[in-house]
Each structure stands twice: as C-alpha cells, then as structure tokens.
C-alpha cells in the first residue's frame, strides 16, 4: 500500500514487497521511524496524515509515528491484535476493529472522535469500510448505508440521498466522495478548487 500526506511539506509512505515500511519526502513526520518500526517486515498497510502516520501489521497491531501533540499517535494498546484497518486525518486517527466497531483517537476539536452510535447509544458493530478526512470521518455499514461524523463546516458530512447501496467512500480535508452500486460517483463539501466537479 501507499499513502500520501503532508501540507506544505508533502511526504509519502509505502509498504515494500518484503513488508518493510518506507517513507520519503520533505516532512519530518517520519523522523521517528527507527528501531522496530523500520526493522519490522510484517507491515500490511500504512496511512499518513498531515504530520503523522500509522501503520498496521499482520498481527492486527497499529503503531504510529510523527507528531503526537494531540494523542493522534497513541492507538489504544488495549486493542492490540484487533485492528483491521487504520486511517489518519489532520491530527486524529481512526481504526476499524475486527468486531466491526470503530475507535478514534487524537484531537476532538470538531467532534471527529465522536463516532455515531446506535439508538441505544451503544457502539455500532457493523462498519465494513472507513475513511478519515481532515476533521471528519465517514464509514460504510454492513447494510450499505453511509454515515459521517465530525466537522461539517463545508457540508462534508452531508451524505446525498440515494436509494442505492454505497460501496465505498473517501474523505478529504474538507470534502467527501463516495460511490454507489451503479458506479455513480458523488462528491460533497468544499469546492473551491473543483473538488466536486466530477
């Protein structure tokens, strides 16, 4: 896998064919990539945000690197062995666990850690896909519905109405795009540079 991050100092990280983590570019987020992070050969995925990144290994363990001023690099160790997916935003991160629930950590300035709950205010355990944007997140549920949470300043959380199932989603810094079952791609949120001009 490969992931591109950064703001004015872009960088990227990827997983080599031998399972090693490799980062390159002009940002210092990966300056902490030493020891176990660099030497391990069982990484399977990586996601980088603006100033931090997180990687998941084949044993379901997530480790993060780069800035950690808001706890965005501190995945709860209680979930070691249970991470199925991880994604990073501006200064927060979210992961999907093997039981289908989500856990987010880092800054919560825009409720980006407040994952939707069910009608009994219990964690939803039916997430099958996850994407984290700058200050918001979105996920697809087992029933093919799409939910978003966090910042809605530019309407990036306002999922369009459709009777078709959602099959995938990608959250950007201030906008979101998702695809429905018939292949239609829909985008919403910030549009200052044509982000929604499909």
N, C-alpha and C positions, 0 to 999 in steps of 0.2 A: 504494500500500500504506500501511497504518498500523500502528503498534506502540506499545503502552502499557508503561511501565516505572516504576521508582522503588520506594521502600519507604514511608517516612512522608512523603515529598515527591514525589508522583506527577507524571509528565510523559508526554508522548506526542510522537511524531514521525511525519510522513507525507510522502509524495511527492506534490507538486502535479501537476496535469494537464500542466504545462509542463516537468516533470522536475526541478523545484527541490525541495530538502529544506527542510521546515518543521517546527519543534519548538515546543511550548508547554507550560506548566505551571509548577510551582514549584521544580523542581530545577535545579541549576547544571550538570548534566552537559552541557548543550548551550551553555554559555557560550563554549566554544572554537569554535563554529560561525562561523567568519569566512573571508574570502577565498575560496579555491577551493571549500570545502565549501558555502558559501552561494550563491555565484555560478554554480556549475555547473548545467546544465539537462539533464543526461543520467543522473540517478539513476533506478534502476528498482525498488529495494527498500531497506527500512530495518528494522533490528531494534534495540530498545533493551532494556537490562538494568536493573539496579538503579541504577548510577551511570555507565554508559557506553552507547554505541550504536555501531553500524556500519552503513554504507550501501554498496550495490553499484551501480556504474554500468553502462551498456550495453556497455562495453568489457571487462567482467569484472574490474574493479578494485575493491577494497574499501578504504575509508578509515573510520577510527573517530574518536570524539570522547568527551569526558568524562574520567573518572578513568582513569589508566593505571598505577597503583601496582604492578600485578602483570603488566604486559605485555598486559592484555586489550584494549588499544587499538593493538596493534602487529601487524597481519596481516603475515606474511612477504612482503616485496616480491618475492621470487623467484617468487611465484605470481601476480603482476600479469598480468591478461589471462586468467586461468584460473578465476576464481571463478564458480561457477554459482549459489551460494546462501550466505547467511551468517545465523547466528543467535547471540544473546547470552544469557549466563547472569548469575549474580551477579557474578562477577569473572573470567569467562573467555568466550571466543567460539569458535565452530566454523564452518567453512565446508566446503561440498562443491565439489570442483573438477570441471572439465569432463571429466576422465578417470575420474570416479566414485569417487575417493578422498576422504577427509576429512582436514582439518588443523585442529587446535585450538591455541589459544594463550591465555596468561593464567595464573592461579593453578592449581596442581595439588594442592591440599590433600587432595582426595578421589579422586584418580586420574581427574578429569574430563577430562584431556587424553589419557588412555591409551585411544585408540580401539581396538576389537578388531581383531586381525589374523587371518590365515588359519592353517591348520595348519602352514605353514612359517614362521610369524612374519613374513609379508610383509603389506604394506598391502592391505586389501580394496578392490577397484576396482569394486564393483558396488552402491554406495549410490545410491538414487534419491530418498530423502527424508530430511530431518534436522530434529530439534527439540532445542533446548538448554534444560535446566531450570536451577534454581538452582545445583546442584552435580553434576548428572549430564546425560547426553545420551542420545538414542535415535535410531535410524535404521532405515528400511525398505530392504531389499536388493532387487535385481532378481528374486530368487526368491520375493519376497513374505514373507520371514521378517523378524522384528523383533528387533533387538539393542539393549541398553542398556549403558552403562558409567558409571563414576564412583561417587558416593555411593549407598549402599544402606541408609542408617541407618533409613529408614522403609519399606523394601521397594519403593522407587520404581523399582528396576531389575528387579523380579521379574515378567517378562512371563508372563501367563497361558498355559496350554496351550490350543491350539486347532488343529484340522486345517484351518481356513480361512485363506486368504491375508490378510495385513494390507494395508490400502490407505492408511492414514495414521496419524500419531502426533503428539501434542502433550505436551511435557514441562513440568510446572510446577515450582514451587520445591522441593516435597517429594513430589510425586505425578506420575503419568503417566496419560494416557488415549490409547486408540487404537481405531480402527475396523477391523472385519474385513469380508470381502467381502459378507456377507449384511446388512451395515448395523448389526450389533450394536456398541454402544459399550461398551468395558470400561475400567475405571479401577482403579489400584492405588497403594499407598503411603499417605501421610499422610491422615487422615480426621477431623481434629479439628473441622473446620467443614463436614462433609458433602461433601468433595471427591470421594468415591467413591459418593455416594448418587444414583445415576442413576435 
